[in-house]
């Protein structure tokens, strides 16, 4: 194991004698496995500390390029305001370009612009298109680490993914609906998606459908994609609900107030509703009892981990990169008993 530290420094970090450390470093016999591991762990700790010292006081500019609903972007902004003052030992400045509707060609230009302006890292939430994949690969080639947020782009040269395990989220939604609707005969379930070009939403829907086929094989499933035409989306929701009122609704793409309004205007009873993201709008709907379950992850943790990926990339491995993904969290209305 190569290192750049004095034996006495390693011994102090490990709490061992210098002779013991010397035996471990030179591969001599007579050292217990646990003792050798203490020495190797001490070296890793010294490397991390060296990376922190190197980053101390350094300023990083991170470009945030995101297509997401307004409520998600507001929650993301709040997470950034919360985390940025706490990031140590370096300081980070976020340069944002976030939009509700971000045409792929404009997003590709925004990613290319980040390179021209001298970015230290890019956090991106984007649809899965060839030009965007190419832009991410170009950024990495130029030494700018890219982190995907909430929806991944596997197969690109992105350095990490931060956000929910979307497959687990879809399965979890199916499990709860199966528990709530198990006594229904041929329950009708509606799934709504904001944008089927986003891999994360596609993964949720696919996992939900597969799990539901096992748990509720007689369920009738309908899927509606919102796209960019909210008026047409509302019309299709109202038409579907008016013809066949759903017993359960899995809202993958959000816009839950609009969904509930369309259901109410169609004269249908509110179905069991499972949604995503603990934004202010969904918090209010939870408090009202209009949503039965929210699946979410901590966006502040996502931002923190994304910055740690940037630090790891620029420290050339001296600082560890956090693992991909985030913990799945559940929120239910006050006093609710979902099971």
N, C-alpha and C positions, 0 to 999 in steps of 0.2 A: 504494500500500500504506500504509494508515494505521498510525500507531505513536505512542508516547508517550515516546520517548527522545530525548535530546540527540544532535546530530550527532557530537559528540566521543565519546560513549559508543558509538555504533554504529561509528565509525571504529576505536576501540580494540578492540572485539569482533571486527571484520572484519580487523584488521591492515592498514588502508588509511588514506590521508590524508583529512582532513576535506573537502577540495575535491572529491575523487573521490566521496565519499559524498553530498555536496550535489548533484553532477551527477546521480547515480542517482536520488535522492529527488525531484528536480524534473524528471526525464524528459528531460534535455538529451542531445544527441548527443555522440559521441566517447568512449563507454564500451563496452568489450568485454562480450559477453554473460556470460562467466564472472565478470567483476568485478561486474556487476550482481547476479548470483546470490549472490556472496559477501556483498553488502550485505543482500539479502533474508534469507539464511540467518542472518546475524548478528542481525537483528531478531527472527527466530523464536526464536533462542537466548536473547535478552534477555527475551522474553515468557515463555518457560519458566522462566527464573531468577526472574522476578518472581512467577510463580505459585507456585514453590517457597517463596520468602520469605513470601508471603501465607499459605501453609499451614503454615509452620514453627510447631511447638508446638500446632497446632490438634488437637482431639480429635474423632474421628468414631465414631459408633455404627453398626455394620453389623448388620442382622438376617439371620440364616442360616435359611432355611426349606426343609427338605429331606426328601423321602421317598426312602429308599435302604436296601439291606441293611445289617445291622450291620457287616459287614466293611468296606464302602465308607465308612460313617460314621466308623469308627475311623481309617481312613486319612486321611479328610478332617480329622478332629480333629488328627492328627499334623502334617498340612500347615499347619494354622492355627497350631499351637504353634511350628512352625519359622519361619513367615513374619512373624508379628505383631511380634516384637522387631526385625525388620530393616526394617520399613516406615519410610521417611523421605520427606519431612521432617515429616509429620504422625504422629499416633499413632492407632491403630485399636483399638476394642473390639468383639468379636464377641458378639452376643446370639443364642444358638442355640435353635432348636426343630426338632429332627431326629428322625424316627421311621421305623421299619421299614415300618409301614402308617399312612398319613396320609390319613384320609378327606377327599375334596375339599372338603366343607363346612367342616371344621375347618381345612384349609389356607387356605381363603378368609378365615376369621376371623383366622387368624394373620397373614396379609398385611395385613388391615385394622388389626389391633392394632399392627403396626409403625408405621403412620402415626400412630396415637393416642399412642404412646409417644415419638414424636419421633425417628424413624430418619433417618440421613443417606444410607442406601442399603440395598437388599435384594438378597441373593443367593438365588436360588430354583431348586430342582430339583423339578419338579412335572409331573403328568400334564396332558395337553392337554384342558382342559374350558372351557366358556364362562364359568362364574363365576370361575375362576382368571384367565382372560384379562382379564375385566372388572376384577378386583382389581388386576392389574398396570397396566392403563391408568389406573386411579384414582390409584395411587401416583405415576405419572409426572406426572399432572395436578397433583398436590399438590407437585411439585418434588422427589420422592424417586426417584432413579434405580434402576432394577431391572436386575439382571444375571442371565441364565439360565445355569445350570451343568449341563454334561454332556448335557442334553437341551434343545433350543431350543424357543421358542414364537414362531416368525416370524409377522408380522402384528400382533403386539402392540406396545406402545410401550416395550418393554424397550430399554435403552440399548446393551447389548452381550451377546454370547454368549461364554462361556469354556468350553472343553472340546474334546473330540475332534471331528474331522470324521467324523460317523457313517457317511456314505455311503462315504468312502474306507476306513473300517475294514471295512465289509461286503465291499467289493470285494477288499480285501487278504486277508481270511479265505477268500474263494472262490478266490483265486489260489493260496494255499498248499495248500488241499485238492485243487485240480486238479493241482498238482505231485505231491502225495503219492499220489493215487488214480488217476492217469492210466492205469495198467495194469490197473485193475479193470474188470470187465465189469458194467455197470449198478450202480455203487457206490451203497450206501444211506447217506444223510446225514440226520442228525437235527439240528434247530435247536430250542433251548429259549429261551424269552423269559420274563422275570420278570413284566412288566406291559405289555400291548399298548396301554395308554392313554398310555404315554410315547413321544413322537415320536422320541426318539433311538433307542430299540430298534426301532421301526417302520422307521426309515430304514436301520438296519443290516441288518435282515432283507430289506427290499425290494432294496437294493443287492446283497446276497449272492445272493439268488435270481436277479436279472437277470444278474449276472456268471456264475453257475454255469450258467445255461442256455446261455451262449455257450461256456464253457470245458469243461463236462462235460454236454453236452446229454442224455446217456442216464442221468444220475443220478436216483435216486428220492429225493424230498425229503419229510420229515415235519416238522411244526412243532407243538410243545407249549408252551402258555402256562401258567406256574406260577400266576399269580394270588395269592390269599391263602390257599389251602388246600394247605398243603405235603404233607399226608398223601395227598390225592387226586392231587396232582402226582406224587408218588413212585410211586403205584400205576399211573398212566398211563405213566410212563417205563418201569417194569418190564414192563408189558404190551406196550408197543411194542417194547422191546428183546428181550423173550423171543420175540415173534412174528417179528421181522425185525431181527436184530442189525445195528446200523449200522457202516459202515466209517469214517465220520467224524462228529464231533459239534461243532457250533458253538454254544457256550454263550454266548448274548448276555446273559442275565440273571444269570449267576453261580450261586451255591449248588453249586459244583463237587464238594465232598465228598459232598453228598447225591446228586448225579448219579452219581458213580463208585460209591457204595454201592449204588444201585438197579441199576446195570448188573451189578455183581458178584453181587448177590443173585439176579438173573435168570439167572445162569449164562452170561452172554455175555462175550466177550473185550473188553477195553478198546479203544474206537475211537481213531483220531487225534482228539485233543481240542484245540480252539482256544477260548480264553476271553478275558475282558476284566478289566482292573484288576489292578495289581500290589500287592494288599493282602497282609497277612501270611499268610493262608490259602493264597492262590495262589502266593506265594513258596515256601511249604513244599511244595506239590504239584509245583511246578517242580523243586525240589531232589530230590524223590522220583522224578522222571521220569513222574509221573502226568498232567501237562499237557504238550502238545507245543509250544504257542505261546501267549503272552499278548500281546494288543494293549492298549496303555495310553497314557496321557498323564500329565504331571506335575501333580498336584493343587496342589502348592505354587505352580507357575507360574500356575495358574488363580486361586488366591486373590490372588496378587500383582497379576495383571492386573485382577481385579475391583475391588481397592482403587484401582488407578490410574484405573479408569473413574469411581469415586466422586470422586476428586480432580479429574479433568478436568471433571466436571459442576459441582462446587462452585467451581471456579476460573473458570467461565464461559469456558472455552476457552483460558485462559492456559497450561494444562498439556495436553499431547497425550493423546488417548485411544488405548489400544493396539488393534491390529487384532483382529477376532474370531478364535476358533479356537485350536488348539494343535497342536503337532507330534505325529504318530503315531509311537509307539515300539514296538519288538518285544522280547520276552524269551523265551529258549528255555532248556531244561534245560542244566546244565553238560555240556560236551563233546558237545553235540548238533550234528548237521549236518542242519538242517531241509530242505535242498534237495539 
